[in-house]
Amino acid sequence: MKHYEIMAIYNIDLGEEGALNLSKEVKDLIISLDGKIVSDSFWGKRRFAYRIGLQEDGYYDVVQLDLDGAKMADLKSKLNGQDDLIRYLITALE
């Protein structure tokens, strides 16, 4: 298994409770792919450095995880299907 970090931005229209629920869905997705959540840090509402579409704010979430590299394509595919996930960045950690 490799160690990764995902920084995700959730739609501001969800509200904080909705963003927390989407964060839980993302973590459940990782676990369903036999991954392990190492740490999770929900940053809450933050203003963007630049506008993304019509959005100026979003809810930020940072998750560190262990996952088999072969399952990363499945994870990305399923994350791309999340409508209220505005952006995400996956970084491999040492």
Secondary structure, DSSP 8 states (H G I E B T S, - for coil): -EEEEEEEEEEGGGHHHHHHHHHHHHHHHHHHTT-EEEEEEEEEEEEEEEEETTEEEEEEEEEEEEE-GGGHHHHHHHHHT-TTEEEEEEEEE-
